[in-house]
């Protein structure tokens, strides 16, 4: 009888335990842009939860090698960033695509996290955020390739004359080598 009572108690307690499945992808968001440019990326939230989910962003001034969300105690405005994302979602389906947009008011590299938590349990997920804002006055493209080029052709782009130059230099070196060989032979005959 004691065995049945223990089994009944265990089964009753198991039915009270419920787990919420909550996932987010990607785990790392990267935003690259210029000052005052609105840069957007998407995250996907997957869950079996039904109810409200609350979102928040957290930021850190200087990045440490090891990431710990506890160290992220700033808001986006502290770093001259504006972040736009839904702060509350009423979940009614299993997969949600969530747009996240960031605008930087000054250049620099910034790190943060976006976190979504359920309102009535301890479940929560997040993605790391890396932001790289460059001066809008400067080029957003990498530094150009420099070197010796023959010019620019409208239809073919940059014309590379390196092969022509290398052929001319090789021929000149061969002529000089031939002249030296001839001179050394003539000097050896005398």
C-alpha positions in Angstrom: 0.0 0.0 0.0 2.9 2.3 0.8 4.3 1.6 -2.6 1.1 2.6 -4.4 0.8 5.8 -2.4 4.4 6.8 -3.2 3.9 6.0 -6.9 0.7 8.1 -7.0 2.4 11.0 -5.3 5.3 10.9 -7.8 3.0 10.7 -10.8 1.0 13.7 -9.4 4.1 15.8 -9.0 5.4 14.9 -12.5 2.2 16.2 -14.1 2.7 19.6 -12.3 6.1 20.0 -13.9 6.0 21.7 -17.3 8.9 22.8 -19.5 8.7 25.6 -22.0 10.7 25.2 -25.2 12.2 28.5 -26.3 14.9 28.9 -28.9 16.5 31.8 -30.9 18.6 31.9 -34.0 21.1 33.1 -34.9 23.1 33.2 -31.7 25.1 36.2 -32.9 23.9 39.2 -34.9 26.4 41.4 -36.8 25.4 44.9 -37.9 27.8 46.9 -40.1 26.9 50.4 -41.4 27.5 54.1 -41.3 26.5 56.9 -38.9 22.8 57.5 -38.9 22.2 54.5 -41.2 19.4 52.2 -40.1 20.7 48.6 -40.2 18.3 45.7 -39.9 18.7 42.0 -39.2 16.2 39.3 -38.3 16.1 36.7 -35.5 13.8 33.7 -35.4 12.1 32.8 -32.2 10.8 29.2 -31.9 8.6 28.1 -29.0 5.8 25.9 -27.8 4.9 28.6 -25.3 1.6 30.6 -25.6 1.5 33.9 -23.9 3.5 37.1 -23.7 7.2 37.3 -24.2 9.1 40.4 -23.1 12.3 41.6 -25.0 15.1 43.8 -23.8 18.5 44.8 -25.1 21.6 45.1 -22.9 24.9 46.7 -23.8 28.5 46.8 -22.5 31.0 49.7 -22.9 34.2 47.6 -23.5 34.2 44.0 -24.6 35.7 41.4 -22.5 37.1 38.2 -23.9 34.6 36.1 -22.0 31.0 37.1 -22.5 28.7 37.2 -19.5 25.3 38.8 -19.8 25.6 40.0 -16.2 28.3 42.5 -17.3 25.9 44.0 -19.9 24.4 46.8 -17.8 23.9 49.7 -20.2 21.1 50.7 -22.5 21.5 51.4 -26.2 21.2 55.2 -25.6 24.2 55.2 -23.3 26.3 54.3 -26.4 24.5 56.7 -28.8 22.7 53.8 -30.4 19.0 53.5 -31.2 17.6 50.0 -31.3 14.1 49.2 -32.7 12.6 45.8 -32.0 9.3 44.5 -30.6 9.6 44.7 -26.8 6.5 42.6 -26.2 5.1 39.8 -28.3 1.9 37.8 -27.7 2.9 34.4 -28.9 0.2 32.5 -30.8 2.3 30.4 -33.2 5.5 28.3 -33.0 7.9 30.4 -35.1 8.3 34.2 -35.1 10.6 36.2 -37.3 11.6 39.3 -35.4 13.2 42.4 -37.1 15.9 44.2 -35.2 17.1 47.6 -36.4 20.0 49.6 -35.1 21.0 53.2 -35.9 24.3 54.6 -34.6 24.9 58.3 -33.9 28.7 57.9 -33.6 31.3 55.6 -35.1 32.7 52.7 -33.1 32.4 49.1 -32.3 29.7 48.1 -29.8 28.6 44.9 -28.2 25.2 44.0 -26.7 22.6 41.3 -26.3 19.0 41.0 -27.1 17.0 38.8 -24.7 13.5 37.5 -24.8 11.8 36.1 -21.6 8.4 34.6 -20.9 6.3 36.6 -18.5 5.1 33.7 -16.3 8.1 31.4 -16.1 11.9 31.5 -16.0 12.4 30.6 -19.6 14.5 33.0 -21.6 16.8 33.1 -24.7 19.1 35.7 -26.3 21.5 36.6 -29.1 24.8 38.5 -28.9 24.9 41.7 -30.9 28.0 43.1 -32.6 27.7 46.6 -34.1 30.4 48.3 -36.3 29.5 51.9 -37.2 31.8 53.8 -39.6 32.0 57.5 -40.4 29.4 58.4 -43.1 31.9 60.8 -44.6 34.4 58.1 -45.3 34.2 55.3 -47.7 32.3 52.2 -46.5 34.3 50.1 -48.9 37.7 48.6 -48.1 40.8 50.5 -49.0 41.5 50.3 -52.8 44.2 48.1 -54.3 47.2 50.1 -55.2 50.0 49.3 -57.5 50.9 49.5 -61.2 48.0 49.4 -63.5 47.8 50.4 -67.1 44.5 52.3 -66.7 40.8 51.7 -66.7 38.8 50.4 -69.6 35.1 51.2 -69.4 34.0 47.8 -70.7 36.6 45.6 -69.0 37.3 47.4 -65.7 41.0 47.8 -64.7 43.5 46.7 -67.3 46.4 45.0 -65.7 49.6 45.5 -67.7 51.8 43.6 -65.3 52.1 40.7 -67.7 53.2 43.0 -70.6 55.8 44.7 -68.3 57.1 41.4 -67.0 57.5 40.2 -70.6 59.4 43.4 -71.6 61.6 43.2 -68.5 62.3 39.5 -69.1 63.3 40.2 -72.8 65.6 43.0 -71.7 67.2 40.8 -69.1 67.8 38.0 -71.7 69.3 40.6 -74.1 71.6 41.9 -71.3 72.6 38.3 -70.3 73.3 37.5 -73.9 75.5 40.6 -74.3 77.4 39.7 -71.1 77.9 36.1 -72.3 79.2 37.4 -75.7 81.5 39.9 -74.0 82.9 37.3 -71.6 83.6 34.9 -74.4 85.4 37.5 -76.5 87.4 38.5 -73.5 88.2 34.8 -72.9 89.5 34.4 -76.5 92.1 37.2 -76.2 
